[in-house]
């Protein structure tokens, strides 16, 4: 299968008053055509910065690329001029940002913001661009799209604003859609509608999708492949079936165990104690060691490499194969 995107040994760092923050540290993965890749992990693990790196939207300064490659259809995006990158951004590669209210400009109508992107990348008249924008609003399930074209972001609900963001992202028929936690802060019913919409649009258009989330339930519903990130690195990768059937890394196991189970008789919720280490003070050994129930001195002193354990399934852990005890629990409210 031909890869549309290849990320190789990517390092995205930030210069801060507290030192260098290694937000993305030696990350590598590939994405094929018409495939869906989920990137999972807690807040602060580097998921969003990975997406912003692909889009070349990391603010510089304080951010900078310390190494690696991002190959898009054979071209290294890190070598492109800003003008060339602008021609790709929003055209071939589009992104749905995490919070639509802060991503949409409050002083322009939703329709005019969609039109702006269409006019930037397509040789259409303003009338044709308007018609295309209204068509897109209808495509993403917004009722009365010709009327909503003239609505401002604050006049729409959170779910409708997210649909506007999806319409904007799809306006130029991208080959890759990056969705950064597209269902954050939405109620459960709207979450399901948004996820169903993304899946349907992918099936209709054949685009590839990178879905960034902390919810394994979303991954199970939409994705075919999974990257589990922790403290700026990939700690496990594989197909959805491999990750759910046989998680190799204790962090992945902890995330899966923390999912509430419908019908479970347990009165307590599994948790992973502690916090993700700050990107300016990453430990020398395994970055999960201070939270891992299996960690020993060897783990704390030596960083494990990302190794393959079966076809397409990799993990970075010295304790692969060791039984993992139940994680600590908190009383459910």
Secondary structure, 3 states (H helix, E strand, C coil): CCEEEEEEEEEEEEEECCEEEEEEEEEEEEEECCCEEEEECCCCCCHHHHHHHHCCCCCCCCEEEEEEEEEECCEEHHHCCHHHHHHHECCCEEEECCCHHHHCCCCCEHHHHHHHHHHHHCCCCHHHHHHHHHHHHHHCCCCCHHHHCCCEHHHCCHHHHHHHHHHHHCCCCCCEEEEECCCCCCCHHHHHHHHHHHHHHHHHHCCEEEEEECCHHHHHHHCCEEEEEECCEEEEEEEHHHHHHCCCCHHHHHHHHCCCCCCCCCCEEECCCCCCCCCCCCCCCCCCHHHCCCCCHHHHHCCCCCEEEECCEEECCCCCCCCCCCCCEEECC
